[in-house]
């Protein structure tokens, strides 16, 4: 226990807190203690006297930054003439946050940088100066049909440039945490040495309103991710006004991150504030002024500032000097202070760091833009505003007689370009850059052959998948590249058999004796564990999946992730992340377990998924399957491994819905592999007077209906297994010849009844290509708690309902 150096003072503080408890209650005292422990003075963490020497040529870097500021604004303004829009104010406020990183911190081979999406024009401007982008490409900003530049960081649109998609708001910080964690996972498992790499996430203070933005802070602290730094640009504005008009966002974020266990570095004030901040009274006032009022100070004249902020405080500054200092002197606009904050972050070990850096939104864009509520919506500057900005930045601006502002470049052999090229070479090459190295994984055959044999013992398709992957993980060549991901439901999905062998990943190992340590399937954590059990967080699990699914590009190490989850809590809850996964060109297997509207007995509305197949079908990168039998699961997984990790290396991912209903598994018939992969094949011939198309667990209802129709009505029907309604539709929409669904059904006649455990819109995807009577049965509506038989009868998908539909269609 730490020695009390001043017991008398301690006693006085305790007495004061006890008085608060008596007068205001325990909650008030607790609040005061929390504020004391998580807040600090509203000043820079690194004072000017403690700043390390700046390692670069500041004069050259200032000229480079000036060119980047100009060209970013020019690019957006030129595009606005076509009505394309764009954002200028975000990068204008954050320019030095990036320039210092580009020149001194971002390592091209090792680091991963999540750029703030709205700052992309500045990143393009920097690449233009480096010679990586031409004027023609800048003029195609937001003109992607012409091969131009994407509006925001979109790896799918620019696969050789951007690494991470960061607009949807909030997903960038969440993914950055799990990317840093996955880097440690690769290192601890001996797959790649990632010890020299760092993850940087550049965020806006308004973005931190998104719940995902702060959802994983405790994970980062708990696992000691000192390879992670958040840089939050606190320009105090979001899209329509102040981030915290009536309070203070910097103090709020400081409390949140400190309480979560992060190292907090504040970079708030420029050097001109130093003599002013010697006044404790002024420091106290700055810490109490609401952000909305401070924005007013930033846009006001010196007399207003003196009257409302400095009343009673002596200062030798003139009104014009007060206006300049209060209006624009921010740490985020001074490279020395940015460098000091970054250096402090990297020198802090054992915990992640957040840098709260204060800027002025729209800085250098002119008085009509800087610190104005509407500046996020300002898409262009006038020629006069460009003239004034050029003078302010000290740029050699030619005549602005034309309609559009020109791009400025000092020349490929200029000191500025030679300098930035040398800095990037010293740091390992350009950033952002996305590189995919050829890699190919061999697919073992034995586990798939075992599934093809079938099983008389009832087996759910969920268990069939888990058993398949368990066997695949034993392969000496590729088994270690599987990354099982599950949100605290491993036992639900029968995955506890993996615990003793694959083990659960924890950077701390296992510091306790498990309560079930004497059991064969004991809970086992290890620093080199293979399984990621994420706790109750589908969002966190998807972030881990994304990091693993893109490791082939971010690390040159192809990993095979599978994320297994209650299907209801996948596309419905984290669909936005699945779109970001597609944007980032991720590869792997999403497994929607306990799928269907009627297989989850007793769980009811919020657990009964009857629509994820429809949601998944909307994602162009997702290959969505609804297998009925274990052998179908095997064929689909083998094909997925071939497409994603074989010679082609396709940028797709798979979604398989599997069921928790144990049923006998038939052996695979001959010659059905193509039909399984393409989406449809005839499973059981029965006379061909009508045809029942069924997917997933519904195949068993269809087979029972086939029997009833033959025995009770003398009607012979064929039963077809539809492994993918959406793949059949895509083929029909894209083929130049005869769609596969027509090829498969060629030569048959009679009505068709489609049935599944999904809403009718799922099978109805293929109805335009069925030129005969079509009936679909499904589970439209909310889920219900009851026996499977009762719920299926309620929805009209049970065998008797199928029989009735076939008879009615045949009349």
KOLDRENMAR-548863 format. One record per residue (C-alpha): x, y, z. Coordinates in steps of 0.25 Angstrom, whole numbers, padded with zeros to 4 digits, always signed. Example, Ala and Ser with C-alpha at 12.3 -4.5 7.8 and 13.67 -1.06 7.14 Angstrom:
% KOLDRENMAR-548863
+0049-0018+0031
+0055-0004+0029
//
This chain:
% KOLDRENMAR-548863
+0000+0000+0000
+0005+0014-0004
+0010+0022+0008
+0002+0034+0012
+0011+0046+0011
+0002+0056+0018
-0008+0049+0027
-0013+0062+0032
-0017+0067+0018
-0023+0053+0015
-0032+0054+0028
-0037+0068+0023
-0041+0063+0010
-0048+0051+0016
-0055+0060+0026
-0059+0069+0014
-0065+0057+0006
-0072+0052+0019
-0079+0065+0019
-0083+0064+0005
-0089+0050+0008
-0097+0056+0020
-0102+0068+0012
-0104+0062-0002
-0103+0047-0001
-0093+0036-0005
-0096+0038-0020
-0091+0052-0020
-0078+0048-0013
-0076+0037-0022
-0078+0046-0034
-0067+0056-0028
-0057+0045-0027
-0060+0040-0041
-0058+0054-0046
-0045+0055-0039
-0039+0042-0043
-0043+0043-0058
-0041+0058-0061
-0029+0068-0061
-0026+0082-0064
-0031+0087-0078
-0016+0089-0083
-0007+0081-0092
-0001+0068-0086
+0012+0071-0092
+0016+0086-0088
+0025+0094-0098
+0037+0092-0089
+0036+0077-0090
+0034+0076-0105
+0045+0067-0112
+0053+0073-0123
+0045+0073-0136
+0053+0064-0145
+0049+0070-0159
+0051+0082-0168
+0039+0090-0163
+0040+0101-0174
+0039+0090-0185
+0028+0083-0177
+0020+0095-0176
+0021+0098-0191
+0017+0083-0194
+0005+0085-0185
+0001+0098-0192
+0001+0091-0205
-0008+0079-0199
-0018+0089-0193
-0019+0097-0206
-0021+0084-0215
-0031+0078-0206
-0039+0090-0207
-0037+0092-0222
-0041+0077-0224
-0054+0078-0217
-0057+0092-0223
-0055+0087-0237
-0064+0075-0235
-0075+0084-0229
-0076+0090-0243
-0082+0077-0247
-0091+0076-0234
-0082+0065-0228
-0080+0071-0215
-0069+0068-0205
-0063+0072-0192
-0053+0082-0189
-0054+0087-0175
-0050+0073-0168
-0036+0072-0175
-0034+0087-0173
-0034+0085-0158
-0026+0072-0158
-0016+0075-0169
-0004+0075-0159
-0009+0062-0152
-0007+0055-0165
+0006+0062-0170
+0013+0060-0157
+0009+0045-0158
+0013+0044-0173
+0027+0050-0170
+0031+0044-0157
+0022+0033-0152
+0014+0024-0162
+0022+0012-0166
+0018+0007-0180
+0021-0007-0177
+0017-0009-0163
+0006+0001-0159
-0009+0002-0162
-0015+0015-0163
-0030+0017-0162
-0032+0031-0169
-0044+0039-0165
-0053+0038-0177
-0057+0053-0179
-0042+0056-0179
-0040+0048-0192
-0038+0060-0201
-0025+0063-0193
-0020+0049-0194
-0022+0050-0209
-0015+0063-0210
-0003+0058-0203
-0003+0046-0213
-0003+0056-0224
+0009+0063-0219
+0016+0050-0218
+0013+0047-0232
+0004+0035-0229
-0009+0042-0235
-0010+0051-0247
-0018+0064-0249
-0027+0056-0258
-0030+0046-0246
-0032+0058-0237
-0042+0064-0247
-0050+0050-0246
-0052+0051-0231
-0065+0045-0228
-0066+0040-0243
-0064+0025-0241
-0071+0021-0254
-0059+0028-0261
-0048+0021-0252
-0048+0033-0243
-0045+0035-0228
-0055+0030-0218
-0062+0040-0209
-0057+0033-0196
-0047+0022-0193
-0053+0010-0201
-0043-0001-0203
-0053-0008-0213
-0053+0004-0222
-0038+0007-0221
-0032-0007-0217
-0018-0002-0219
-0019+0010-0210
-0029+0009-0198
-0027-0002-0188
-0039+0002-0178
-0053+0007-0181
-0056+0017-0170
-0070+0023-0174
-0079+0018-0167
-0077+0026-0155
-0073+0018-0143
-0068+0005-0150
-0054+0011-0152
-0051+0012-0137
-0057-0001-0134
-0050-0008-0145
-0037-0002-0142
-0037-0007-0128
-0040-0022-0133
-0029-0020-0144
-0019-0016-0133
-0023-0028-0125
-0023-0037-0137
-0009-0033-0140
-0005-0038-0126
-0013-0051-0129
-0004-0053-0141
+0009-0050-0133
+0005-0059-0121
+0001-0071-0130
+0015-0070-0137
+0008-0067-0151
+0015-0053-0153
+0024-0044-0145
+0015-0031-0143
+0023-0025-0132
+0028-0013-0140
+0014-0010-0145
+0005+0001-0140
-0010+0004-0143
-0014+0018-0144
-0029+0022-0144
-0032+0037-0148
-0046+0040-0143
-0055+0052-0142
-0060+0057-0128
-0075+0056-0134
-0072+0042-0138
-0070+0038-0124
-0085+0039-0122
-0087+0026-0129
-0088+0015-0119
-0078+0006-0127
-0067+0017-0126
-0066+0014-0111
-0071+0000-0110
-0057-0007-0110
-0049+0002-0101
-0048-0007-0089
-0044-0018-0098
-0032-0010-0103
-0028-0006-0089
-0030-0020-0083
-0021-0027-0094
-0011-0016-0093
-0011-0011-0107
+0000-0001-0107
+0001-0003-0122
-0012+0005-0124
-0014+0020-0124
-0027+0028-0126
-0025+0042-0131
-0038+0050-0129
-0039+0063-0136
-0046+0072-0126
-0051+0083-0135
-0063+0083-0126
-0073+0083-0138
-0081+0072-0144
-0089+0073-0157
-0099+0083-0152
-0093+0090-0140
-0085+0088-0128
-0082+0074-0123
-0085+0078-0109
-0091+0092-0109
-0095+0092-0094
-0083+0084-0089
-0069+0081-0093
-0065+0069-0102
-0051+0068-0098
-0053+0066-0084
-0064+0056-0087
-0055+0048-0095
-0044+0049-0086
-0053+0043-0075
-0058+0032-0084
-0044+0028-0088
-0037+0030-0075
-0048+0022-0068
-0046+0011-0078
-0032+0010-0075
-0026+0017-0087
-0014+0027-0087
-0019+0041-0090
-0011+0051-0097
-0017+0065-0099
-0012+0074-0109
-0021+0086-0108
-0014+0100-0109
-0003+0106-0118
+0010+0112-0113
+0004+0126-0113
-0005+0122-0101
+0007+0119-0092
+0007+0132-0085
-0008+0133-0084
-0009+0119-0078
+0000+0124-0066
-0013+0129-0061
-0020+0119-0053
-0032+0127-0054
-0032+0126-0069
-0029+0111-0069
-0041+0109-0060
-0050+0118-0069
-0046+0110-0081
-0049+0097-0074
-0063+0102-0071
-0067+0109-0084
-0077+0101-0092
-0072+0097-0106
-0083+0105-0112
-0078+0118-0106
-0064+0115-0109
-0067+0113-0124
-0074+0127-0123
-0060+0132-0117
-0053+0126-0128
-0061+0134-0138
-0062+0147-0131
-0054+0160-0130
-0044+0163-0119
-0053+0172-0112
-0064+0162-0110
-0053+0152-0105
-0047+0161-0095
-0061+0165-0090
-0066+0151-0088
-0054+0142-0086
-0043+0151-0080
-0051+0160-0071
-0043+0162-0059
-0031+0156-0065
-0019+0164-0068
-0013+0162-0082
-0003+0171-0090
-0009+0165-0103
-0017+0175-0112
-0031+0172-0117
-0025+0167-0131
-0015+0158-0124
-0026+0153-0115
-0035+0150-0127
-0023+0143-0134
-0019+0134-0122
-0033+0130-0117
-0038+0129-0131
-0027+0120-0137
-0016+0116-0128
-0018+0101-0126
-0008+0090-0124
-0014+0083-0136
-0009+0094-0145
+0005+0093-0140
+0014+0082-0144
+0023+0082-0132
+0012+0080-0123
+0006+0069-0131
+0019+0062-0132
+0021+0063-0117
+0007+0057-0115
+0010+0045-0125
+0024+0043-0118
+0017+0042-0104
+0007+0032-0109
+0018+0023-0115
+0027+0024-0103
+0015+0020-0094
+0015+0004-0092
+0005-0005-0087
-0007+0002-0090
-0014+0008-0103
-0013+0024-0105
-0024+0034-0109
-0019+0047-0114
-0029+0058-0112
-0025+0069-0121
-0032+0082-0123
-0033+0089-0136
-0042+0099-0143
-0051+0093-0154
-0049+0099-0167
-0035+0105-0163
-0028+0114-0174
-0041+0113-0183
-0045+0127-0179
-0053+0135-0169
-0066+0131-0176
-0063+0116-0173
-0054+0115-0160
-0062+0111-0148
-0075+0113-0155
-0087+0103-0152
-0090+0101-0167
-0075+0099-0171
-0077+0084-0173
-0087+0086-0184
-0078+0097-0191
-0074+0090-0204
-0066+0101-0211
-0059+0114-0210
-0060+0126-0218
-0048+0131-0227
-0046+0142-0217
-0046+0132-0205
-0035+0124-0212
-0027+0137-0215
-0027+0140-0200
-0024+0126-0196
-0012+0126-0205
-0006+0138-0199
-0009+0133-0185
-0001+0120-0189
+0010+0127-0196
+0008+0119-0209
+0012+0124-0223
-0002+0125-0228
-0004+0128-0243
-0015+0137-0249
-0029+0133-0244
-0036+0138-0256
-0042+0125-0260
-0054+0119-0255
-0047+0108-0247
-0036+0108-0238
-0023+0102-0243
-0016+0090-0236
-0002+0094-0231
+0010+0086-0232
+0025+0090-0229
+0030+0080-0239
+0036+0066-0238
+0050+0071-0235
+0046+0082-0225
+0052+0082-0211
+0038+0079-0206
+0035+0066-0214
+0049+0061-0212
+0047+0063-0197
+0034+0056-0196
+0039+0045-0205
+0051+0043-0196
+0043+0043-0183
+0033+0032-0189
+0045+0024-0194
+0051+0024-0180
+0038+0020-0174
+0036+0008-0183
+0028+0013-0195
+0015+0021-0198
+0003+0021-0189
-0009+0018-0192
-0005+0006-0200
-0012-0007-0201
-0003-0019-0206
-0008-0033-0209
+0003-0043-0210
+0000-0056-0218
-0004-0067-0208
-0011-0080-0209
-0015-0090-0199
-0017-0105-0202
-0031-0111-0198
-0030-0125-0191
-0040-0135-0196
-0042-0145-0185
-0052-0137-0176
-0061-0135-0188
-0061-0149-0192
-0066-0153-0178
-0078-0143-0179
-0082-0149-0192
-0084-0163-0186
-0096-0157-0178
-0100-0162-0164
-0112-0170-0159
-0110-0164-0145
-0118-0150-0145
-0108-0139-0147
-0112-0124-0148
-0105-0116-0160
-0099-0107-0149
-0092-0119-0143
-0088-0124-0157
-0081-0111-0160
-0074-0111-0146
-0069-0125-0148
-0064-0122-0162
-0056-0110-0158
-0051-0118-0146
-0045-0128-0155
-0040-0117-0165
-0033-0110-0153
-0024-0123-0152
-0018-0122-0165
-0003-0119-0163
-0002-0109-0175
-0014-0100-0173
-0021-0104-0160
-0014-0093-0152
-0020-0083-0162
-0034-0085-0157
-0039-0074-0148
-0052-0079-0141
-0060-0067-0135
-0072-0068-0126
-0079-0058-0117
-0080-0066-0104
-0089-0077-0110
-0078-0088-0113
-0085-0098-0105
-0099-0095-0112
-0092-0098-0125
-0085-0111-0120
-0071-0105-0121
-0066-0108-0107
-0059-0120-0113
-0049-0110-0119
-0045-0104-0105
-0035-0114-0101
-0028-0115-0114
-0029-0102-0121
-0031-0094-0108
-0037-0080-0106
-0028-0068-0109
-0024-0059-0098
-0011-0050-0097
-0011-0053-0082
-0011-0068-0084
-0019-0075-0072
-0016-0069-0059
-0027-0077-0051
-0031-0092-0050
-0044-0094-0058
-0055-0100-0050
-0057-0111-0060
-0042-0114-0061
-0044-0129-0058
-0054-0131-0070
-0049-0135-0083
-0055-0123-0090
-0050-0113-0080
-0049-0098-0083
-0035-0095-0087
-0029-0081-0090
-0015-0079-0095
-0006-0068-0101
-0005-0076-0114
-0020-0080-0114
-0027-0081-0127
-0042-0079-0124
-0047-0064-0122
-0058-0064-0112
-0062-0050-0112
-0072-0049-0101
-0086-0044-0103
-0083-0035-0115
-0087-0038-0129
-0081-0024-0133
-0067-0028-0127
-0068-0042-0133
-0071-0036-0147
-0059-0027-0145
-0050-0039-0142
-0055-0046-0154
-0052-0034-0163
-0038-0033-0158
-0036-0048-0160
-0043-0048-0174
-0034-0037-0179
-0021-0042-0173
-0017-0047-0187
-0015-0032-0191
-0012-0025-0178
-0001-0035-0174
+0001-0044-0186
-0004-0056-0178
-0017-0062-0183
-0025-0067-0171
-0039-0074-0171
-0048-0068-0162
-0062-0074-0158
-0071-0066-0150
-0083-0074-0144
-0095-0067-0138
-0110-0068-0136
-0114-0064-0150
-0124-0054-0145
-0113-0046-0139
-0104-0045-0151
-0109-0038-0163
-0120-0031-0155
-0111-0026-0144
-0098-0024-0151
-0101-0023-0166
-0094-0010-0167
-0081-0017-0163
-0084-0027-0173
-0085-0017-0184
-0072-0011-0179
-0066-0025-0179
-0070-0025-0194
-0063-0012-0196
-0051-0017-0190
-0051-0029-0199
-0051-0039-0188
-0051-0054-0189
-0057-0064-0180
-0069-0072-0175
-0081-0065-0168
-0089-0076-0161
-0104-0073-0157
-0106-0084-0148
-0120-0087-0141
-0126-0082-0154
-0140-0081-0159
-0153-0076-0153
-0158-0089-0147
-0146-0097-0142
-0143-0089-0129
-0153-0095-0120
-0157-0087-0109
-0148-0075-0112
-0159-0066-0119
-0159-0054-0127
-0145-0048-0125
-0138-0061-0128
-0146-0066-0139
-0139-0062-0152
-0147-0063-0165
-0141-0052-0173
-0126-0052-0172
-0125-0059-0186
-0132-0048-0192
-0123-0037-0185
-0111-0045-0189
-0115-0046-0204
-0114-0031-0205
-0099-0031-0203
-0092-0033-0216
-0080-0039-0210
-0087-0049-0201
-0090-0063-0206
-0102-0068-0198
-0106-0082-0196
-0116-0090-0189
-0112-0104-0189
-0121-0116-0185
-0111-0127-0183
-0098-0129-0177
-0092-0133-0190
-0097-0120-0196
-0089-0112-0185
-0077-0120-0189
-0078-0117-0204
-0081-0102-0201
-0069-0100-0191
-0059-0107-0201
-0064-0098-0212
-0062-0086-0204
-0048-0090-0200
-0045-0092-0215
-0051-0078-0219
-0046-0070-0208
-0032-0077-0205
-0029-0084-0218
-0023-0079-0230
-0033-0069-0233
-0033-0062-0219
-0047-0056-0221
-0052-0044-0212
-0064-0051-0207
-0069-0057-0194
-0079-0068-0191
-0092-0068-0183
-0097-0081-0179
-0110-0083-0171
-0110-0096-0162
-0120-0102-0153
-0121-0107-0139
-0130-0119-0143
-0124-0132-0142
-0128-0141-0153
-0122-0153-0161
-0112-0149-0171
-0113-0156-0185
-0101-0160-0193
-0098-0151-0205
-0104-0155-0218
-0095-0156-0230
-0093-0144-0239
-0100-0133-0230
-0088-0125-0227
-0090-0115-0238
-0105-0113-0234
-0101-0111-0220
-0091-0100-0224
-0100-0093-0234
-0112-0094-0225
-0122-0105-0230
-0122-0120-0232
-0133-0131-0232
-0131-0139-0219
-0143-0149-0220
-0151-0153-0232
-0165-0157-0230
-0173-0156-0243
-0171-0142-0247
-0186-0138-0247
-0182-0126-0239
-0169-0121-0233
-0166-0116-0219
-0154-0107-0217
-0149-0107-0203
-0137-0101-0196
-0130-0103-0182
-0138-0111-0172
-0151-0110-0181
-0146-0121-0189
-0151-0131-0179
-0165-0125-0179
-0164-0126-0194
-0160-0141-0194
-0172-0144-0184
-0181-0137-0193
-0176-0145-0205
-0179-0157-0197
-0193-0153-0193
-0197-0148-0207
-0193-0162-0213
-0200-0170-0202
-0212-0162-0200
-0215-0155-0213
-0207-0163-0224
-0199-0151-0228
-0185-0153-0231
-0176-0141-0229
-0161-0138-0229
-0154-0132-0218
-0142-0122-0221
-0132-0116-0212
-0130-0102-0214
-0116-0098-0207
-0117-0084-0211
-0129-0076-0216
-0120-0063-0217
-0109-0070-0226
-0120-0075-0235
-0125-0061-0237
-0111-0055-0239
-0108-0065-0250
-0122-0062-0257
-0120-0047-0256
-0105-0048-0261
-0105-0059-0271
-0105-0056-0286
-0111-0070-0289
-0121-0079-0282
-0121-0077-0267
-0117-0089-0259
-0131-0090-0252
-0137-0092-0266
-0126-0102-0270
-0128-0110-0257
-0143-0111-0259
-0143-0114-0274
-0151-0125-0278
-0160-0125-0266
-0175-0121-0265
-0185-0118-0255
-0187-0107-0245
-0176-0103-0235
-0177-0101-0220
-0166-0094-0213
-0164-0095-0198
-0154-0091-0188
-0153-0086-0173
-0151-0072-0179
-0161-0062-0183
-0167-0064-0196
-0159-0053-0203
-0147-0062-0202
-0151-0073-0211
-0159-0062-0219
-0146-0057-0224
-0146-0067-0235
-0161-0067-0239
-0159-0058-0251
-0151-0069-0258
-0162-0080-0255
-0171-0080-0267
-0182-0089-0260
-0191-0088-0248
-0183-0084-0236
-0187-0084-0222
-0178-0080-0210
-0180-0084-0196
-0172-0077-0185
-0171-0072-0171
-0175-0057-0172
-0178-0050-0159
-0172-0050-0146
-0166-0063-0139
-0174-0070-0129
-0171-0079-0117
-0177-0093-0118
-0173-0107-0123
-0167-0107-0137
-0179-0115-0142
-0189-0105-0136
-0181-0093-0141
-0180-0099-0155
-0195-0102-0156
-0197-0087-0152
-0189-0082-0163
-0194-0092-0173
-0181-0099-0177
-0183-0112-0170
-0185-0125-0179
-0200-0124-0179
-0199-0110-0184
-0190-0113-0195
-0199-0125-0199
-0211-0115-0200
-0202-0105-0208
-0198-0116-0218
-0212-0121-0220
-0218-0107-0222
-0207-0103-0232
-0210-0115-0240
-0225-0112-0242
//
